[in-house]
């Protein structure tokens, strides 16, 4: 059994989708990031970076429990544990890894800043045109890269669905809120629909989706918990 520390965000969805796609048994431990539960000392023992998702696999390597944080590391671990969604050859694995790193180092941070400056900063009285334009344009550039890759491939790493798709889809599915368009990205649009049609993606994305809300400008405490360093 895996303890899954989660809140319905793009990074949380990655692992929820993986657990569902891999048919792994898990229990959900909600970490309400709007109430500051990510700073709970017990959670920090598992995720010292005070970020979710995180897991504790009670059947880890050599049968001993294993705690892991960072969504990319968790995806790699689960794929290796199950022998699934990593392709069938070493070349496949390298292709998966490079697109997983592309998401972790590029799309995730840039789309995250896009969300922050377009959606949250104005609620905090900071409407910064330069920052909004900078991250909106960089998100668009990254989606053009993704669209080009998908022109020649069914999925991001080749002709197989992988943990790279699981990492990218949660962020890419929010393209509208990132002020993007799919009119010039038909291959990305096709891929978004193909992923969304998978049972595991639907189930993982839907996990406690009702808890996903945007704080209001009057909800200063939630905004502080989300964005103030501790």
C-alpha positions in Angstrom: 0.0 0.0 0.0 1.2 3.5 -0.9 0.4 6.6 1.2 -0.2 9.4 -1.3 0.1 13.0 0.0 -1.9 15.0 -2.3 -3.9 18.1 -3.2 -5.6 18.7 -6.6 -3.0 20.7 -8.5 -1.1 19.8 -11.7 1.8 18.3 -9.7 -0.6 16.3 -7.6 -2.4 15.1 -10.7 0.8 13.6 -12.1 1.1 11.1 -9.3 -2.7 10.4 -9.1 -2.7 9.6 -12.8 0.3 7.3 -12.4 -1.2 5.4 -9.5 -4.4 4.9 -11.4 -2.7 4.0 -14.7 -0.4 1.5 -12.9 -3.3 0.0 -10.8 -1.3 0.5 -7.6 -3.2 0.4 -4.3 -3.0 3.7 -2.4 -4.5 5.7 0.3 -4.9 9.5 -0.2 -3.6 11.8 2.5 -4.9 15.2 1.8 -2.5 18.1 2.3 -4.5 21.4 2.2 -2.0 23.8 0.8 -4.5 26.7 1.3 -4.4 26.0 5.1 -0.7 25.6 5.4 -0.8 21.8 6.0 2.4 21.5 3.9 4.3 23.0 6.8 3.1 20.4 9.3 6.2 18.9 11.0 5.0 15.3 10.3 4.7 16.1 6.6 8.1 17.8 6.5 9.6 14.5 7.6 8.4 13.1 4.3 8.7 16.2 2.1 11.4 18.5 3.5 10.8 21.0 0.7 7.3 21.6 2.1 5.7 20.7 -1.3 3.3 18.0 -2.3 3.0 15.5 -3.8 4.9 12.9 -1.8 4.5 9.2 -1.2 5.4 6.6 1.4 5.6 3.2 -0.2 5.4 0.6 2.5 6.7 -2.0 0.1 9.7 -0.1 -1.1 13.1 -1.5 -2.2 14.1 -4.6 -0.4 10.6 -4.6 1.3 11.5 -1.6 3.5 9.3 1.6 3.5 10.4 4.4 1.3 9.4 8.1 1.4 9.8 10.2 -1.7 9.1 13.7 -2.7 9.4 15.6 -6.1 6.9 14.5 -8.7 9.5 13.6 -11.3 11.4 11.3 -8.9 8.2 9.7 -7.8 7.1 9.0 -11.4 10.5 7.4 -12.2 10.3 5.3 -9.1 6.8 4.0 -9.8 7.6 3.3 -13.4 10.7 1.3 -12.4 8.8 -0.5 -9.6 6.0 -1.7 -11.9 8.1 -2.0 -15.1 5.5 0.1 -17.0 5.1 3.4 -18.9 8.9 3.7 -19.5 9.0 2.1 -23.0 10.6 -1.2 -23.7 14.2 -0.3 -24.7 17.0 1.8 -23.2 16.4 4.4 -26.0 12.8 4.6 -25.0 13.8 5.3 -21.4 16.2 8.0 -22.4 13.4 9.6 -24.6 11.0 9.5 -21.6 13.6 10.9 -19.2 14.4 13.9 -21.5 10.8 14.9 -21.9 10.2 14.3 -18.2 13.1 16.7 -17.4 11.7 19.1 -20.0 8.5 19.3 -18.0 10.3 19.5 -14.6 12.8 22.1 -15.7 10.8 24.0 -18.3 7.0 23.7 -18.7 6.2 23.2 -15.0 8.2 26.3 -13.7 7.2 28.5 -16.6 3.5 27.6 -16.6 3.5 27.8 -12.8 4.8 31.4 -13.0 2.3 32.0 -15.7 -0.5 31.0 -13.4 0.9 33.0 -10.5 1.3 36.4 -12.4 -1.9 36.0 -14.5 -4.2 34.5 -11.9 -2.9 35.0 -8.3 -0.7 38.1 -8.2 -3.6 40.4 -9.2 -5.5 39.1 -6.2 -2.7 40.3 -4.0 -2.6 43.7 -5.6 0.3 43.0 -7.9 -0.7 43.3 -11.6 2.7 43.2 -13.3 2.5 43.5 -17.1 6.1 42.5 -17.8 5.9 39.3 -15.7 2.5 38.4 -17.3 3.8 38.9 -20.8 7.2 37.2 -20.1 5.6 33.9 -18.7 2.7 33.9 -21.2 5.1 34.1 -24.1 7.5 31.5 -22.7 4.6 29.1 -22.1 3.6 29.6 -25.7 7.1 28.8 -26.9 7.2 25.6 -24.9 3.8 24.5 -26.3 5.2 25.1 -29.8 8.0 22.8 -28.9 5.5 20.2 -27.7 3.4 20.5 -30.8 6.4 20.0 -33.0 7.3 16.8 -31.1 3.8 15.5 -31.4 3.7 16.1 -35.1 5.8 13.0 -35.6 4.8 11.0 -32.5 1.6 9.7 -31.0 2.9 10.6 -27.5 5.7 12.8 -26.3 8.4 10.1 -26.1 7.3 8.0 -29.1 4.4 5.8 -30.0 3.7 4.8 -26.3 2.0 6.5 -23.4 4.6 7.1 -20.6 5.3 8.9 -17.4 6.4 11.8 -19.5 2.9 12.3 -20.8 1.6 11.9 -17.2 3.9 14.8 -16.2 3.1 17.1 -19.0 -0.6 16.6 -19.5 -1.8 18.1 -16.1 0.0 21.4 -16.9 -0.9 21.4 -20.6 -4.6 20.7 -19.9 -4.8 24.1 -18.3 -3.8 26.0 -21.5 -6.8 28.2 -21.5 -6.1 29.7 -18.1 -2.5 30.2 -19.2 -3.8 32.5 -22.0 -2.8 30.1 -24.8 -4.4 28.9 -28.0 -4.5 25.6 -29.7 -5.5 26.9 -33.1 -1.9 26.7 -34.3 -1.1 23.6 -32.3 -3.3 20.8 -33.8 -1.0 18.0 -32.7 -1.0 19.1 -29.1 -4.8 19.4 -29.3 -5.0 15.8 -30.6 -2.7 14.6 -27.8 -4.6 16.4 -25.1 -7.8 14.6 -26.1 -6.1 11.2 -26.5 -4.7 11.4 -22.9 -7.9 12.7 -21.5 -9.7 9.7 -22.9 -7.7 7.3 -20.8 -9.4 5.8 -17.8 -6.4 6.4 -15.5 -6.0 10.0 -16.6 -9.7 10.7 -16.0 -9.6 9.0 -12.6 -6.4 10.6 -11.4 -7.4 14.1 -12.6 -10.8 13.6 -10.9 -9.4 12.7 -7.5 -10.9 15.2 -5.0 -11.3 17.7 -7.9 -14.1 19.4 -6.0 -11.5 20.7 -3.5 -9.8 22.7 -6.2 -10.8 26.4 -5.7 -9.1 29.7 -6.5 -8.7 31.9 -3.4 -10.4 35.3 -3.5 -8.6 38.6 -2.9 -10.3 38.8 0.4 -8.9 35.4 1.5 -5.5 36.8 2.6 -4.7 33.8 4.8 -5.0 31.3 2.0 -2.9 33.4 -0.3 -0.3 33.8 2.4 -0.2 30.1 3.0 0.3 29.4 -0.7 2.9 32.0 -1.5 4.7 33.2 1.6 8.0 31.4 2.4 8.3 29.8 5.8 
